[in-house]
Amino acid sequence: MVKVEIQEAKDNDLSLILSLFKQPDMDNNKVLSVEQAKKIFNRIKSYPSYRIYVAKAGDEVVGTLSLLIMDKLAHMGAPSGIVEDVLVHKDWQGRGIGEKMMKFAMDLCQKMGCYKLMLSSDVKREIAHNFYEKLGFKKHGYSFVVHFAKEGKDL
């Protein structure tokens, strides 16, 4: 069995991360160019507690997630975490990689003193919902969104 490691993404991982975003259940096969991604990735690295992580099997990126840990004035100053863009390559699904990535995020949030870790998932992604519930996530409240006409800003 191939050993899978979770680590912070590096510049040379970007093209492999972008290839994961081409999967049909993500952004309708629309992805950034590597140049656009590098600009955004450099901005992300400047944020104190926002990181992109990859699951690697050897040199191959087989999964990714983004984790933001936010400081708060509410909840007695306890931070909270938000995990987004959780993806495992379709050929690697069902091997425990998603669980390993999510437990990594959960452990990191606990170490950082977070009082909760949140995520948002499209209502149609029932398989993902079952996966998150098996990890201990509970449906909580309502999720609201407002979409803007332009999908992104000029980079």
N, C-alpha and C positions, 0 to 999 in steps of 0.2 A: 504494500500500500504506500502511496506517495504521501510524504509529510507535507502538510499545508501550514504555512506560517502567516500570521497577521502582522503587518508592519505599516508604518506610515508611508504613504505614497511618495515617490521621488519623481523628479522631472522625467526621467526615462521610462516611467510607467504610464505616462499620459496617453500615448497612442493605444496601449492595451486597454486602459480604462475606457477610452472612447469606443473601442470595439465592443465592449460590454454594453454600452448604451445603445448600440445598434440593434439589440434584441427587440423582437416585435412588441413586447409588453412595456417598453419604455417610452421613448419619445417619437413613435411612428417613424423609426429609422432616420430621424434627423439628428445629426450630431455636429458639434463644433469642429472646426479645423484644428489641427494640432497647434498652430500659431495662436488662434483665439484661446484655446484651452490653456496654453502656457501663460498668457497674460492674466487670465482669471486665477489660475493656480498660484501664481506669484502673489496676487492680492490676498488669496485665501491664507497663504502662509504668513502674511503679515498680521492676521487676526490672532489675538492671544490664545484663544481656546477653540479654534475651528480647524479641524484636520480631516483629510481624506486618508482612509486606510485601504490597503489591498490585502487580499488573501492570495498568497503565492505558493504554487507547486513548482519548486525549482525556480526557473526564471519566468514561468508563465503566470500571468495575472488571471486568476480564476474567479475572483469576486472582489467587490468593493463596497464601501459604505462611507458616508460623510457623517461626522459627529461634531456638533456644536455644543459647548458647555457655556451657559450664560450665567453671569453673576446677576443677582437679584436683590432688590431692596425689600421685597415682600418675603414671606416665609422665613423671617428672621435671618435674612441674608444667605440662606442656603441656595446654592446654584441649582439649575436644572439642565438636563441634556435633551437635545433633539437629534435623532438619527434620521437620515434621509438617504435616498439613492442607494438602497440596499439591493445589490444584484449579484447573482452567481451565474457564471457561464452555463448555458443550457446543458452542455455536455458534462458538467460537474455537479449538477443538481442531484439531490438525494444522497449525498455522501457526507452530510453533516457540516458542510462548509458554512452555510448560512447560519446555522446554530452556533458554530464556533465564532463567527464574526459578531453576532449579536451578543453572545456572552462576553466577548472581549469589550464591546461597547458598554454593557451593563457593569462589568467589573471596573472599568475605567471611571465611569460615572460615580460608582460607590466610593472609589478611592479619592475622588475629587470632592466628596461630600455632597453630591447632588441628592435632592430629596425625591426626584423622579426623573425618568427617561421617557420621552414622548416620541411618537411617530405618527405620521399620517399616511393613510393608504386608500387608494381609490375603492369605492364601494363595490366595484366589479371584481376585485382581486380576492375572491373568497379563499383560494388556496393559501395565499399569503396571510390572510386573517387567521386561518386555522394554525398556521405556523407560528405567528406571533402569540396567539393565545396559549399554545403549548409551551412557550417560553415564559409564561406568566404575565403577559400583557393583558390588560382588561380594557374592554370598550368603555370609554369614559367621555361623557358629555357629547358635544357636537363639534364637528370640524366645519369651519366656514372658510370660503375662499372668494376672492374677487379676481377675475382675470382681466388683464389689460390687453389692448389691441395688439401691441407689439410684443413679440415673444422675448426679446432681449434688448439690451441697450447697445449702442455702438461701443465697440471695444477699442 
